Amino acid sequence: MTGAFYDDLSGTYHLMFPDWDASMARQAAQLAEFIPAGARVLDCACGIGTQAIGLALRGYEVVGADLSPMAASRAVVEASARGVTVPAFAADMRALPFADGSFDVVLAADNALPHLLTAGDVLLALREMRRVLRLGGRIILSTRDYDAIRADRPLATPPSVGPGRVVWFQLWNWDGDQYELEMFRLDEADSWRVVVGKARYWAITRHEITALAERAGFGYVEWSLHAYYQPLLVALNG
């Protein structure tokens, strides 16, 4: 379900941003504060390349992986169009196709981890991220602020407008601590056209992620709440 959701979004995901390239640059600048110079980075939920391409443009060696083959393929093309190389592969973060100790940093931004709906699956993904990290490497994760969201349990997001008057909004249907998201895209052509996709998330709190990161073997976990557009976790391997 998740891979198909992002396959369907892969051609239009950039339209969520008023200026996708500006967003790439801004997010990369914010993330670079937590990534050592010269680091080899795996973006294990790279999507169409928003963070991966931005980091590559700042001089990092970046490899991408994503559950959506179509999104990963587009990331490769978009990177090349901007003069950088980002190899990207279709892969599940619970079973990464990379050797032990291959990377200095593993990144999973933009609320990717909460697509995993059980503690067991999140733990499996975190252990895989740690496996492909060198000793002393780090993971960097960002999620929605579920500490606040679980208290408020919103039913929708405000509409946003992308280039060409493309309108996006979400409806959230809650089931315990999980919710099914319905993503609406309205395109203005001769008349308005509506496209809807569905995905499911676990509204996992920072405390729950921290506990699972520690169980996965990370020796140091810290959250930054205002350094990025979502709460950002940095955890060290060893």
DOVEXFI-754450 format. One record per residue (C-alpha): residue in one letter; x, y, z. Coordinates in steps of 0.001 Angstrom, whole numbers, plus 500000, padded with zeros to 6 digits. Layout:
aXYZ
...
***
This chain:
m500000500000500000
t502730502509500966
g504889501831497919
a501894502163495591
f500866505426497282
y504256506960496529
d504417505420493049
d501211507304492286
l502614510522493790
s506034510283492150
g505155512363489104
t503529515238490993
y505160515234494462
h507241518328493607
l504013520294493188
m503511520209496962
f506252522838497163
p505838526429495927
d509479526146494756
w510870522618494990
d514504523597494345
a514344526267497040
s512950523659499458
m515763521252498562
a518357523924499330
r516723525033502576
q516268521506503956
a519800520497502975
a521235523541504743
q519324522641507911
l520277518955507783
a523933519762507065
e524195521201510575
f523985517579511789
i526033515859509059
p529846515910509244
a531766517258506268
g532728514491503844
a530146512043505202
r528771509267503005
v525001509453503416
l522228506936502820
d518811508514502442
c516768505370503085
a513423507059502311
c514592509322499513
g511324509691497622
i511889511817494515
g515061513248496059
t514135516354498040
q516724515831500775
a519140513578498849
i519598515963495925
g519929518972498195
l522685517246500170
a524455516092496997
l524446519691495775
r526258520605498996
g529029518132498172
y527990515045500123
e528197511574498598
v524567510454498780
v522904507129497988
g519119506869497934
a516682504061498661
d512902504111498726
l510008501677498919
s508656503220495694
p510610502179492585
m509089505044490596
a510089507639493182
a513645506269493409
s513963506311489615
r512782509903489454
a515325510906492132
v518135509624489892
v516827511621486923
e516224514828488900
a519699514646490443
s521313514251487020
a519335517213485685
r520925519338488429
g524460518151487744
v524914515675490608
t524851511898490877
v522540510174493370
p522294506420492830
a518903505317494155
f517372501888494603
a513989500390495411
a514361499004498936
d512505498545502207
m514219500230505158
r513657497005507118
a515936495111504696
l518534497494503278
p520607496071500388
f523929497471501617
a526924495985503400
d527591496446507097
g529298499730507952
s528789501268504516
f527690504771505583
d528542507578507964
v524947508830508161
v521551507246507510
l518728509707506911
a514974509051506989
a513235512426506807
d509750513732506091
n507739511415508352
a508873508204506607
l509441506018509688
p505791506208510911
h504651504290507825
l505856501309509866
l502848500440512003
t504269498279514795
a507072498561517324
g508563495393515863
d508809496866512369
v510245500169513600
l512815498272515660
l513725496144512636
a514250499283510524
l516352500972513199
r518523497870513541
e519022497814509760
m520008501480509789
r522514500766512553
r523864497727510693
v524792499757507608
l526392502515509708
r530058502575510554
l530965502695514236
g530504506280515352
g528018507006512560
r524576508452513114
i520973508255512063
i518924511376511416
l515140510997511451
s512284513471511206
t508608512864511932
r505509514926512418
d505076516255515959
y502995513322517114
d503319514281520775
a501021517212519994
i499037515482517265
r498007512546519453
a496618515007521983
d494657516983519370
r493797514173516901
p493167516501513927
l490796515353511207
a492312517342508342
t495189519568507265
p494745523094505902
p494849523303502095
s498096524385500446
v498616525671496915
g501511524606494722
p502681525848491320
g499979526189488692
r497176526388491274
v497466522769492399
v495665522433495722
w496587519799498315
f494880518803501552
q494558515700503719
l491766514012505673
w492812511866508636
n490700508928509807
w491847507825513268
d492023504243514566
g493619504236518006
d497148505625517645
q497115505135513867
y495375507066511136
e494571506550507485
l495506509588505454
e493534510527502360
m495625512853500197
f493564515071497894
r495100516811494888
l492984519265492907
d494342520268489488
e492912523196487565
a492664522531483844
d489469523169481853
s487726522190485089
w488925521030488481
r490124517414488622
v490419515538491932
v492918512740492621
v492905510891495961
g495548508580497432
k495566506722500730
a498321505780503181
r498473504698506817
y500673506016509640
w501432505266513269
a501357508489515293
i504474507423517171
t505717509769519882
r509276510940520472
h509464508886523668
e508442505743521774
i511011506335519031
t513729507080521586
a513010503847523453
l513141501824520245
a516375503525519111
e517981502602522420
r516741499005522044
a518255498956518557
g521648499705520117
f522092503436519585
g524080504848522462
y523022508479522310
v519698509946521217
e518822513644521032
w515825515517519628
s515949518996518098
l512502520559517903
h513235523756515978
a516221522987513736
y514131521532510904
y510540521800509732
q509725518638511735
p511144517380515056
l514559515881514262
l516240512938515993
v519985512315515913
a521227509010517342
l524809507756517412
n526066504234516691
g528366503557519609
***
